[in-house]
């Protein structure tokens, strides 16, 4: 009986072990998301086999088309809401563009195969299917693990709390940035008000002053934080620059690796920020502030695109493997 259970759950045990080993070593890695989703899927499959419930697997497969339809409807509705509230821009149209791509892949390609059932079309369809399956898997994995990572227990006894900029409205922080600053204050108070807060953000071409200055003004004037508890980092324009420049400040003041830090950003942005911190050797907890629900899908899609660009090799490998049969057939001729 025990051996039978081991065989049934062997794939889940393998991915569970991989996830646990890598999570213990470093929780801020993208591979953890893939291992965790594989663990969940194989555990679900194991339960269906152990208790002789094949309908569970069938239900999972049946949920795919219904889930796609629901996702397309949701993305289109979310696009309308975001554009109405935030204005028309390419970034705000992202959910609608994703919905359009899903419709094109699910309806357009099968129709094309029926209209022109020739080898190039069949090959293209297979490529889109495999690449699309991988993208759907990684998107689900990142969504699930990002949710999990944000809920991991965090320390309170930080030496530094780095708050990332997020744009200004005139000379004041936007609501998104104010939310990040409020979360930073929450951490500062929970840690006994001993940490230094690093306001990290440079001056954009359309901004009247550096974001760090507006952030410091908000913290002092609106939240009553002592000015000497705030350090301005006013040269950053990207997330990676936020982290590198803030790390340089902390290293210079306390010595590399001799401090505990938290990096505060919006909840949808936490995992990518934490992963970047890992890449540059900054040991820091990622902490997220709440984002308006209507804006979350747009923001997360942008995060997924950025994470995918940073881990592009599987997509390129799939493409190369897809090209191999065509290359072999040409050589055979």
HUKABEL-V175721 format. One record per pair of residues at least 24 apart in sequence whose ideal C-beta (glycine too) atoms are under 7 Angstrom apart, sorted by the first residue. I is the first residue (numbers start at 1). J is the second residue. Records with the same first field share a line. If there is no record, write none. Layout:
I = J + J
This chain:
5 = 50
8 = 46 + 49 + 50
9 = 43 + 46
11 = 42
12 = 39 + 42 + 43 + 46
15 = 39 + 42
26 = 278
27 = 149 + 152
28 = 274 + 275 + 277 + 278
29 = 275 + 278
30 = 275 + 307 + 311
32 = 145
33 = 141 + 142 + 145
34 = 138 + 141
36 = 141 + 144 + 145
37 = 137 + 140 + 141 + 144
68 = 102 + 106
72 = 99 + 102 + 103
75 = 99 + 297
78 = 294 + 297
81 = 294
82 = 294 + 295 + 298
85 = 294
91 = 298 + 302
92 = 298
94 = 298 + 301 + 302
95 = 297 + 298 + 301
98 = 301
105 = 132
127 = 322
130 = 318
131 = 315 + 318
134 = 314 + 315 + 318
138 = 308
139 = 304
142 = 304 + 307
143 = 300
145 = 271
146 = 270 + 271
149 = 270 + 271 + 274
150 = 267 + 270 + 288
154 = 285 + 287
155 = 260 + 285
156 = 190 + 191
157 = 191 + 260
158 = 187 + 191 + 195 + 260 + 261 + 262
159 = 195 + 254 + 259 + 260 + 261
160 = 195 + 196 + 198 + 250 + 259 + 261
161 = 187 + 188 + 195 + 197 + 262 + 264
162 = 198 + 200 + 246 + 261 + 262 + 263 + 264
163 = 197 + 198 + 199 + 200 + 215 + 264
164 = 200 + 201 + 239 + 242 + 263 + 264 + 265
165 = 200 + 201 + 211 + 212 + 215
166 = 266
168 = 207 + 211 + 214
170 = 208
171 = 208 + 209 + 214
172 = 214
173 = 214 + 215 + 218
176 = 266
177 = 215
178 = 218
179 = 289 + 290
180 = 264 + 265 + 266 + 289
181 = 215 + 218 + 219
182 = 289
183 = 264 + 287 + 289
184 = 264
185 = 219 + 223 + 225
187 = 262 + 264 + 287
196 = 229 + 231
197 = 225 + 229 + 230
198 = 231 + 233 + 246 + 249
199 = 230 + 232 + 233
200 = 233 + 236 + 242 + 245 + 246
201 = 236
202 = 234 + 235 + 236 + 237
203 = 234
210 = 234
239 = 273 + 276
240 = 276
243 = 276 + 277 + 280 + 282
244 = 280
247 = 280 + 282
257 = 283
262 = 287
263 = 287
264 = 289
266 = 291 + 299
267 = 291
268 = 296 + 299 + 300 + 303
269 = 303
272 = 303 + 306 + 307
